[in-house]
Structure formats: structure tokens, C-alpha cells
Amino acid sequence: MRALHILAVVLLVLLLIGQVRMGSRARFNAGGFFLWVRLGKFRIKILPMKPKKEEAPSKPKPPQKKRPKKEKPPTPLPEKAGGALEYARALLPVALKAAGGMLRGVRVDVLELELTAGSPDPADAAMLYGQANAALGALWHPLTRAFRVKDGAARVKLDFNAPGMTVYGTAELSIKIGTVVWIGLWAGFKALFGVLAARKRLKIKRRQRKAA
């Protein structure tokens, strides 16, 4: 009974870990582009990176004589091209299905797009405002159709003091760890069987060429 209890606790812990979401958060504004990665509630800033300290210049090393490299015999082209093609045929469908599964599992937690149209001339500002609305619609509708958006907002602002059209955006994507692990295991097994099948087909082709 104790073994069953331990197994149940392990399965419960794995299930809870699988529900934790991992992802990234990106922000673009007048200050530049910022990027964070997150695991659960923890976030790490990736961009912009902190500047590295400049190291003291090292003394130049004396030039070394290069030894002539031995030329390797070229690999027969039919074998090389045929092998790559067989493996590509086996692995490409698996990669496409795995990518599709990842995209379906991705959730957009936050999506904010804000365009500001501005000009000292009211007529120019009105024209920019119309262009900004059209551009925002062209961006917003494809994104909301492609992804599940939990919290989204899109707006156009009019500012007569702004120098022109400016863009502000925030996007936060996440996916469950369990989804990533499941798709990774599925794709790994599929890829393994595909590679073994492709290798078997290549061996048969080599035997047929030798017998011919």
C-alpha cells in the first residue's frame, strides 16, 4: 500500500507541475524592445542585455604556421542526397504536427496594441487617424483568429502634439509544461520510428544497387 501511496503522490506532483505555464513577455515602445521569459510567477529579463565590462587588450600572439590539411575523399553524391531526402521525408511530417500542436497549446495571456496618430495640422491628424485604424485592424484580426487571446485590447489615440504615428505593443505568451512534455515525447517516439524506417529503406536500396 505504501508503494501505491508514493506512486499516487508522484503522479499528483507531476500533474501539478504539468499545469504550470511557461512563456515569454515582449514589450515595444519608445524606449525600445524588451523581452522576458517566465516560469510560473518567476520572470527573467533577456533584452535589453546589460553591457559587458570592457576587458584589457591582450598582447597579440605570434602568428603560427598553418599545416596543410589532408583532403578527405568526397562522399558519393547519390548516397548523401538520398539519405538526407529519406530522413527528411520521415521527420518533416512529425515536425509539422509537433509545431501545430505547440501552436494550438499556446495561449496569449496579454495582447495590447496601441497606435497614436498625431500632427499639428488637424487635417493631417485626421488622415493619420484613419490610416492607423486600418493598420490596427489588419494586425488585430489575424492575430486573434490564429491564437487564443485571454486579455486583449486594441486602440487608436489621437494626439496633436505627437510627431506622427507611433506604435506601442505588449504580448505575453504561455504554454503548459505538460503540453510541451507530451508533444516532445510524442514527437520523439515518432521521429525515432521514422528514422529507423528510413534507415531500413536505405539499406534495402543499397543492397539493390549492389545486386544490380
Beta strands, then each sheet from edge to edge (+ up, - down):
strand 1: 21-29
strand 2: 32-39
strand 3: 42-47
strand 4: 107-117
strand 5: 148-158
strand 6: 165-176
sheet 1: 3+ 2- 1+ 6- 4+ 5+
end
